[in-house]
């Protein structure tokens, strides 16, 4: 699981869970085939489609020097019907928020 950093829990990602789509932040150098292989191997599911976009790093000022955080890639993974990732399912997210 070198490439997958963490699951994203936002309003949009929770809405996407109803469509069997999961949102993950991954390392920016990872390829789509690597991420697909890691997800299928680690979670034991079949991936139907993957969408990705690169999010820019945010600017951070350190006294007179303007720096920035690292950019990262976000993947939206669609699973085949009948498969789900139980640790990232909507029921678990709703129970943790209450």
C-alpha positions as CSV (number, residue, x, y, z in Angstrom):
1,X,0.0,0.0,0.0
2,X,2.8,2.4,-0.8
3,X,0.8,4.6,-3.2
4,X,-2.5,5.0,-1.3
5,X,-2.3,7.7,1.4
6,X,-5.8,7.9,2.9
7,X,-9.5,7.9,2.1
8,X,-11.2,11.3,1.6
9,X,-14.3,12.0,3.7
10,X,-16.1,15.1,2.3
11,X,-19.7,15.8,1.4
12,X,-19.1,14.9,-2.2
13,X,-17.2,11.7,-1.4
14,X,-20.1,10.5,0.9
15,X,-22.6,11.2,-1.9
16,X,-20.4,9.2,-4.3
17,X,-20.6,6.2,-2.0
18,X,-24.2,5.7,-3.1
19,X,-22.9,5.1,-6.6
20,X,-20.3,2.6,-5.4
21,X,-17.5,5.2,-5.9
22,X,-14.7,5.6,-3.4
23,X,-12.4,8.6,-3.1
24,X,-8.7,8.2,-2.2
25,X,-5.7,10.5,-2.0
26,X,-2.6,8.8,-3.5
27,X,1.0,9.7,-4.1
28,X,1.4,12.0,-7.1
29,X,4.0,9.7,-8.8
30,X,1.7,6.6,-8.8
31,X,0.2,5.5,-12.0
32,X,-3.4,4.5,-12.6
33,X,-2.5,0.8,-13.1
34,X,-0.5,0.7,-9.9
35,X,-3.4,2.2,-7.9
36,X,-5.9,-0.2,-9.5
37,X,-3.6,-3.2,-8.7
38,X,-3.2,-2.0,-5.1
39,X,-6.9,-1.5,-4.5
40,X,-7.8,-4.9,-6.0
41,X,-5.1,-6.7,-4.1
42,X,-5.6,-5.0,-0.7
43,X,-9.4,-4.7,-0.5
44,X,-10.2,-7.8,-2.6
45,X,-12.5,-6.0,-5.0
46,X,-12.8,-5.5,-8.8
47,X,-12.3,-2.0,-10.1
48,X,-14.6,-1.0,-13.0
49,X,-13.3,2.6,-13.7
50,X,-10.9,5.2,-12.3
51,X,-10.9,9.0,-12.5
52,X,-8.0,11.1,-11.2
53,X,-7.0,14.7,-10.9
54,X,-4.0,16.4,-9.5
55,X,-4.6,18.9,-6.7
56,X,-2.1,21.8,-6.4
57,X,-0.2,22.3,-3.2
58,X,-1.2,25.3,-1.0
59,X,1.0,28.3,-0.4
60,X,2.7,28.5,3.0
61,X,4.6,31.5,4.2
62,X,7.7,31.0,6.4
63,X,8.6,34.5,7.4
64,X,10.0,36.3,4.3
65,X,10.1,33.1,2.2
66,X,7.0,31.9,0.4
67,X,6.9,28.1,0.2
68,X,4.2,25.6,-0.7
69,X,3.0,22.1,0.3
70,X,3.4,19.2,-2.0
71,X,0.8,18.5,-4.6
72,X,-1.1,15.3,-4.5
73,X,-3.4,13.2,-6.7
74,X,-7.0,12.3,-5.9
75,X,-8.5,9.1,-7.4
76,X,-12.3,8.4,-7.6
77,X,-12.6,4.6,-8.0
78,X,-15.7,2.9,-9.2
79,X,-16.2,-0.7,-8.2
80,X,-18.1,-3.3,-10.1
81,X,-21.6,-4.1,-8.8
82,X,-21.7,-6.4,-5.9
83,X,-18.3,-5.2,-4.5
84,X,-17.8,-2.7,-1.7
85,X,-15.0,-1.7,0.7
86,X,-16.5,-2.2,4.2
87,X,-14.1,0.1,6.0
88,X,-15.0,3.0,3.7
89,X,-18.8,2.3,3.4
90,X,-21.4,5.0,4.0
91,X,-22.8,3.3,7.1
92,X,-19.4,3.4,8.8
93,X,-18.9,7.1,8.0
94,X,-22.3,8.0,9.3
95,X,-21.8,6.1,12.6
96,X,-18.4,7.8,13.2
97,X,-19.9,11.3,12.7
98,X,-22.6,10.8,15.3
